Amino acid sequence: MTFYLNREMGINASNGARFWIFFSMIFLMIAIISVIYYFLFKFSANIKKGFETEQTDTVIEGFKSLKIYFIITTILSGLILLTNLLGIISKLIQ
């Protein structure tokens, strides 16, 4: 059964490693996106609860979560821009 599925998916010994690398990258991207949305949801929930109960500590915790969200997204955006810039430079050098 496994051999049949591997053959149908086009996976053989040479590109089996590529399949697992691709699968790992997809899993990593899902994990990163989940962490980002966790902090965004935590911000939303704390701000809403803080405004409803008029507790400044809860509102402050919400803004801390928003700060972490912005830090993570800024770092990821910077890495993506740097990767694109390096790709452009490598094409210009060739």
N, C-alpha and C positions, 0 to 999 in steps of 0.2 A: 504494500500500500504506500509506504513512504517513498520507495523508488518511483512508483508511478506518479505520485504527486510532484516529486522533484523533477521528473522528466517533463511533465505537463507544464510546470512553471518555468522550464528552461534552466533549471539549476543543475549544474554538473560539478565535478571536482574543481575545475578551474575558477568558476564564478560563484561557488558556494560561499567563499569567504566574502565576496562582494555583497551577497545577499545579507549576510549577518551584519556586516558593517552598515549597510543601508537600514536594516531593522533596528540596530542600536542607535543610529542617528535619529530615526523617527521617534524612538522611545525617549531619547534625550530631549528632543524638541517638545514632546508632550509634557515631560517633567518640568522644563523651564517655563512653558506657558502656564502650567498649573500653578507654579510658585508665584508667577506674576499676578495671575488672577486671584490667588489667595489673598495677597496683600491689598488688592483693589477691593475685594469683597469685604475684607476686615475693616478697611477705611469706611466703606459705605455703612456697614452695620454699626460701627462705633459712633460715627457722626450722627446717624439717625437716632440711636439710643440716647446719645448724649444730649441732643436737642430736645428729645421728648421728655427726658427726666431732668433736664437742666443741670447736668453734672459736667463741670469743665474738665475733670480728669478723664472722662470717657472721650470727650471731644479731642483732647490732647493726644490720647492714644490713637485715635483715628487719624490725626494728622501725622503722627509718627509712622503709621502704616503707609500713608500716602507718600511720605518722604522716602521710605525704603522702595516703594514702587517706582518712583521717579529715578532713584539711583540705579536700580537694576535696568530699567529701560534705557537710561542714558548710556550706561556701559555697553549694553547690547547694540544700541544704535551706533555708538562709536566704533565698535568692533566690525560691524557690517560696513560702515563707511570706509574704514581702513582696509578691509579686504577688497572692496571695490576699487579703491585707489591703487592698491598694489597690483590688481589685475590690469588696470588701465596702463600703469607704468610698465608692466611686463610686456604688454602688447606693443607699446611704443618703442621699447628697447629692441625687440626682434626685428 
